Every structure is written in C-alpha cells, then in structure tokens.
Amino acid sequence: MTREFTGWHMLALMVGAFGIIIAVNLTLAYQAVATFPGLETRNSYVASQTFDADRAAQDALHWDVTATLIDTRLTVVIRDENGAPVAPTIIGATFGRATHTGQDSTPAFIWDGEALTAPVAASQGYWNLRLHLEAADGTQFRRRIQLHAK
C-alpha cells in the first residue's frame, strides 16, 4: 500500500533541505570568522600617515629579496643593486599560515655569508613570511613573502 504525497510532505522536505543548507552555511561562516585574524595593522589610519615615505625609503635601498622553502629549510637572500649580499639587522620575522595564527613561529635566522637561513616546521601548503629588517643606515624594511611547501 503506497501513501499519498501531500503538501505536508513537500513542506517537510523543503524545510529539511533548506535547514541543512543554512546550518552548513552558518557553520562555515563561523569557522571563517573564528580562524582568520584579518589584522595586518592595529590602526590603519596611523599606518597610512607614513606609508608613502616608508615605501620610498625602502625602495631607495634597491634590495632584491627572495625566499625559498625547501623541506624544512627557509632561506632568505637579500641583494643590493650591485648584486652583493646584504646582512640586515632582523627586528622581527614571523613564519606562518595566511589564514590563521595557530602555526606562527619566529625563525631563528643564521647569516651564512650569502643568505639568512633557518629551520622551520612547514607542512604542505601556502605560508607567509613577514620580515621586519633594518638597513645599516637605520632604514626600516618590511616585506611579506608568500611561500609554497610541497
């Protein structure tokens, strides 16, 4: 014996289907907001007041900065406009994921005469290296470099 499909059955089906969709969307939205810090600077207005001058000073250094991540070895090569290696003072360095701060670490860089190297714990995926360096003349140098670990 088959039962008749009524309007109440259709209503229950629609409420159940849309209920699942809404629950999944709310869960994903909560996870996105809860795990992403979304903060580059505490006060963007204050940071914007010196942005152009800071950028011009950094550009005047003519530094070419490249970073590589091979297995668990992070290497940062900095060269001046003549191609000579630069050994800056490290004010700060943060190695971590772009999406959350749970795996952030501070690499212990060592100058080997050509580059800064540090061991890091990096699993597969995309990583960010945020550098805050100081040149010999006192110029502050900041860069965020994206890396990919295979």
Beta strands, then each sheet from edge to edge (+ up, - down):
strand 1: 64-70
strand 2: 73-79
strand 3: 89-96
strand 4: 110-111
strand 5: 116-119
strand 6: 125-134
strand 7: 140-149
sheet 1: 1+ 2- 5+ 4-
sheet 2: 3+ 6- 7+
end
